[in-house]
Amino acid sequence: MFRKILIYGVIAGLVVGLPLFGMTVGKIGNPPPPYDVILGYTIMLVALSAVFAGIKRHRDHDLGGVIGFWRALGLGLGISIVAGIFYVAAWEAALAVTHMDFGADYARAIIAEQKAKGVTGAALVRVIAQMRDFQTKYANPLYRYSTSFTEIFPVGVLVSLVSAGLLCNSRFLPVRRA
């Protein structure tokens, strides 16, 4: 099972990591388009379809067409963890290549957005303090790694739950015998 986790996790990681890296490096100096978040999560879902494929392959070829929910969920979560590690590595590589200070850029954008909305006085001071705090935290690699990982892992948990729920039923997409 560990081998399946690595194989399908690496596949999912490459499918999500390469576009993340390319999009980040390709857009340096330009503001992200409004559909960037939707595109990012769509790529995550496509990449994490490897969870479904990995569970199905394990069920059909290694277990004779039957898998329990918990075993399937464990396999899916393992694949999701490996994919998440690739996602974090791709983000870190993109930051290193572009020399982008995402924490500072994000903080400036949020502060400018609040000023454009007309926020002033104590409310603006509070936003500025929160963004400075975020900027300081984001400079810490452990904080940055965990923040990046939490972007993809909840999607992996959801895909793993759905895949395990569907594939623990041996009548769902049954194994085809030649």
For each residue, the residues with C-beta under 8 A, 3 or more apart:
1: 4 5 58 62 71 74 75 78
2: 5 6 78
3: 6 7
4: 1 7 8 54 57 58 62 75 79
5: 1 2 8 9 54 75 78 79 82
6: 2 3 9 10 82
7: 3 4 10 11 54
8: 4 5 11 12 50 51 53 54 57 79 82
9: 5 6 12 13 50 78 79 80 81 82 83 85 86
10: 6 7 13 14 82 86
11: 7 8 14 15 47 50
12: 8 9 15 16 47 48 49 50 51 79 80 82 83 86
13: 9 10 16 17 47 82 83 84 85 86 87 89
14: 10 11 17 18 86
15: 11 12 18 19 43 46 47 50
16: 12 13 19 20 43 44 47 48 83 86 87 90 152
17: 13 14 20 21 86 87 89 90
18: 14 15 21 22 90
19: 15 16 22 23 43
20: 16 17 23 24 40 43 87 90 91 94
21: 17 18 24 25 90 91 93 94 97
22: 18 19 25 26
23: 19 20 26 27 36 39 40
24: 20 21 27 28 91 94 95 98 100
25: 21 22 28 94 97 98
26: 22 23
27: 23 24 30 32
28: 24 25 98 100
29:
30: 27
31:
32: 27 36
33: 36
34:
35: 38 39
36: 23 32 33 39 40
37: 40 41
38: 35 41 42
39: 23 35 36 42 43
40: 20 23 36 37 43 44
41: 37 38 44 45 155
42: 38 39 45 46
43: 15 16 19 20 39 40 46 47
44: 16 40 41 47 48 87 152 155
45: 41 42 48 49 155 159
46: 15 42 43 49
47: 11 12 13 15 16 43 44 50 83
48: 12 16 44 45 51 79 80 83 152 155 156 159
49: 12 45 46 52 53 159
50: 8 9 11 12 15 47 53 54 79 83
51: 8 12 48 54 55 75 76 79 80 156 159 160 163
52: 49 55 56 159 163 166 167
53: 8 49 50 56 57
54: 4 5 7 8 50 51 57 58 75 76 79
55: 51 52 58 59 67 72 75 76 163 164 167
56: 52 53 59 60 163 167 173
57: 4 8 53 54 60 61 62
58: 1 4 54 55 61 62 63 67 72 75
59: 55 56 62 63 65 66 67 72 167 170 175
60: 56 57 63 65 175
61: 57 58 175
62: 1 4 57 58 59
63: 58 59 60 66 67
64: 175
65: 59 60 170 174 175
66: 59 63 170
67: 55 58 59 63 71 72 167 168
68: 71 72 168
69: 72 73 164 165 168
70: 73 74 164
71: 1 67 68 74 75
72: 55 58 59 67 68 69 75 76 160 163 164 167 168
73: 69 70 76 77 160 161 164
74: 1 70 71 77 78
75: 1 4 5 51 54 55 58 71 72 78 79
76: 51 54 55 72 73 79 80 156 159 160 161 163 164
77: 73 74 80 81 156 157 160
78: 1 2 5 9 74 75 81 82
79: 4 5 8 9 12 48 50 51 54 75 76 82 83 156 160
80: 9 12 48 51 76 77 83 84 152 153 155 156 157 159 160
81: 9 77 78 84 85 153 156
82: 5 6 8 9 10 12 13 78 79 85 86
83: 9 12 13 16 47 48 50 79 80 86 87 152 156
84: 13 80 81 87 88 149 152 153 156
85: 9 13 81 82 88 89 149
86: 9 10 12 13 14 16 17 82 83 89 90
87: 13 16 17 20 44 83 84 90 91 148 149 151 152
88: 84 85 91 92 145 148 149
89: 13 17 85 86 92 93
90: 16 17 18 20 21 86 87 93 94
91: 20 21 24 87 88 94 95 148
92: 88 89 95 96 144 145 148
93: 21 89 90 96 97
94: 20 21 24 25 90 91 97 98 100
95: 24 91 92 98 99 100 102
96: 92 93 99
97: 21 25 93 94
98: 24 25 28 94 95
99: 95 96
100: 24 28 94 95 105
101: 104 105
102: 95 105 106 138
103: 106 107 134 135 136 137 138 139 144
104: 101 107 108 135
105: 100 101 102 108 109
106: 102 103 109 110 131 134 135 138
107: 103 104 110 111 131 132 134 135
108: 104 105 111 112 131
109: 105 106 112 113
110: 106 107 113 114 127 131
111: 107 108 114 115 124 127 128 131
112: 108 109 115 116
113: 109 110 116 117
114: 110 111 117 119 123 124 127
115: 111 112 118 119 124
116: 112 113
117: 113 114
118: 115
119: 114 115 123 124 127
120: 123 124
121: 124 125
122: 125 126
123: 114 119 120 126 127
124: 111 114 115 119 120 121 127 128
125: 121 122 128 129
126: 122 123 129 130
127: 110 111 114 119 123 124 130 131
128: 111 124 125 131 132
129: 125 126 132 133
130: 126 127 133 134
131: 106 107 108 110 111 127 128 134 135
132: 107 128 129 135 136
133: 129 130 136 137
134: 103 106 107 130 131 137 138
135: 103 104 106 107 131 132 138 139
136: 103 132 133 139 140
137: 103 133 134 140 143
138: 102 103 106 134 135 143 144 147
139: 103 135 136 144
140: 136 137 143 144
141: 144 145
142: 145 146
143: 137 138 140 146 147
144: 92 103 138 139 140 141 147 148
145: 88 92 141 142 148 149
146: 142 143 149 150
147: 138 143 144 150 151
148: 87 88 91 92 144 145 151 152
149: 84 85 87 88 145 146 152 153
150: 146 147 153 154
151: 87 147 148
152: 16 44 48 80 83 84 87 148 149 155 156
153: 80 81 84 149 150 156 157
154: 150 157 158
155: 41 44 45 48 80 152 158 159
156: 48 51 76 77 79 80 81 83 84 152 153 159 160
157: 77 80 153 154 160 161
158: 154 155 161 162
159: 45 48 49 51 52 76 80 155 156 162 163
160: 51 72 73 76 77 79 80 156 157 163 164
161: 73 76 157 158 164 165
162: 158 159 165 166
163: 51 52 55 56 72 76 159 160 166 167
164: 55 69 70 72 73 76 160 161 167 168
165: 69 161 162 168
166: 52 162 163 169 172 173
167: 52 55 56 59 67 72 163 164 172 173
168: 67 68 69 72 164 165
169: 166 172
170: 59 65 66 174
171: 174
172: 166 167 169
173: 56 166 167
174: 65 170 171
175: 59 60 61 64 65
176:
177:
178:
